Amino acid sequence: MKLNIDNTFTNELPADKELNVFPRQVSEACFSFVNPREPSEPKILHYSSEMAEAIGLSKEAAESAYFTQLFSGAEVFPETKPYAMCYGGHQFGHWAGQLGDGRAINLFEVIENNKRWALQLKGSGLTPYSRTADGLAVLRSSVREHLCSEAMHHLGVPTTRSLSLALTGDQVLRDVQYNGNPAYEKGAVVCRVAPSFIRFGNFQILAARQDHKNLRLLMNYTIRHFFPGIKENTKEGYIEFFQKVSNDTLKMVMDWQRVGFVHGVMNTDNMSILGLTIDFGPYGWLEGYDRNWTPNTTDKQHRRYRFGQQPNVALWNLAQLGSALNLIIDDVPALEAILNAYQETFTLAYQKMMRDKLGLAIEKEDDEVLFQDLENTLHLTETDMTIFYRNLANLKKDETLPEDLNALDFIKEAFYAPEELKEETLQGWINWLKAYQERLHLEINDDETRKAKMNAVNPKYVLRNYMAQLAIDKADDGDYSLISELHELLKKPYDNQPENEKWFAKRPEWARNKVGCSMLSCSS
């Protein structure tokens, strides 16, 4: 197997001097060398041919025995030294100190077609950052990460990618619901791929330790390799770098809001410096539209990371990053100006997102009222976000809507409790649809043009939690066909795919409160 290896992170940044692997505080270093744990009986369950090609591997290479060995952690690629990154972070708003790659081990970096890719195994064993955990992952969480990484990419959401999903042949003990009933599950490893896995927390830990030298080195390294056009080792360049990170982070979060994705655990150590969705843990997709929903059981009480709060949390996280970078930049007003601009930019980005979702090409001053009224209307009764926006495109702007339930025929599949569509709730929906029609009369696009534009931003297919759980249940029984089926389906989330219409459906009632389908834990 031939790969164009180009390891910059380990060549240009300081390594931990201690080579033995045991939980510890690691200072004056950006990473620690550590080899993956050798699995007892590795087996590739699925791989992305798209990502294999992206890193320069042929179909033959991707289906070879060596591919299985390499991307399950059984072998180390010649002349490479795997490593785990050192970083810290704020978890649920509180500084947690050193965290680091507790169960992720970076293999190497590859250059292919002038693109840099870092490859990382998740669930491949102990590192100096594992704390009291085992460094392993289970099939359940690994299926979710493998499918969601690729689904997000094809939705047009900035994200880390997934090359492969492998069973290790080992059993891993997990307490899924944190209720004192642990059980053994199948161990698994995902090979994650991204230009870089650097997080906000990589900078934070160095700043917290007043490690000026290595913080500057990391800032320069990151700018040099991932922010072309920005001058490293200058105050102006560092400020421009922070501005770009802010812009990229906002772009990512607005895409989450557009498709109804809830990350679930937006700690600063789970924020990519490149504005990529990273760490697919207790994530979920809005089914019934609810700004206050979070899939994370750990966050059930305070709902810090609920859907509607994600843009504000991203800003808070950026403020923590700015505080860390200021140790070198030493210009609070300049950084505060960027954070203040985020607020203004978010308002404009939100309005553009809503116009796009509603097929509005022209800006009108009172559009905000239409958007807010829709928000309120969506909360009148449980309404499936994905189905509603997709089917809203079928409304004809010159159609006369009746003053009864028939007015909602074209979106009726979106309602979880259609029996609630009466009196004030029904009238609220009819009023909003008529206001929307009036707004459409101010547009120059015809119905078909508008529908095409709406369908390009409102997906028909997303990785609903119950879909992932069905794939997990089958995989647990040794049937991996649904992983492949969903992987293919989600490559074209905006296409009609009439042969896959069964997946364009509301969450089934059996999944409403089922573990893995409604609320999830970080136990993976």
ABEGO torsion letter per residue (X at the ends): XBBBBBBAAAAABBBBABABBBBBBBBGBABBBBBBBBBABBBBABBBAAAAAAAGBBAAAAABAAAAAAAAGABBBBGBBBBBBBBBEBBGGBBAEBBEBAABBBABBBBBGGBBBBBBBBGAEBBAAAEABAGBBBAAAAAAAAAAAAAAAAAGBBBBBBABBBBAGBBBBBBAAGAGBBBBBBBBBBBBBBABABBAAAAAAAAAAGBAAAAAAAAAAAAAAABBGBBBGBAAAAAAAAAAAAAAAAAAAAAAAAAGBBAGBBBAAABBAAGBBBGBBBBBBBBBBBAABBABAAAAAAGAABAAAAAAAAAAAAAAAAAAAAAAAGBAAAAAAAAAAAAAAAAAAAAAAAAAAAGBABBBAAAAAAAAAAAAAAAABBBBAAAAAAAAAABBAABBBBABAAAAAAAAAABABAAABBEAAAAAAAAAAAAAAAAAAABABBAAAAAAAAAAABBABBBBAAAAAAAAAAAAAGBAAAAAAAAAAAABAABAGAAAAAABBBBBAAAAABBGAABBBABX
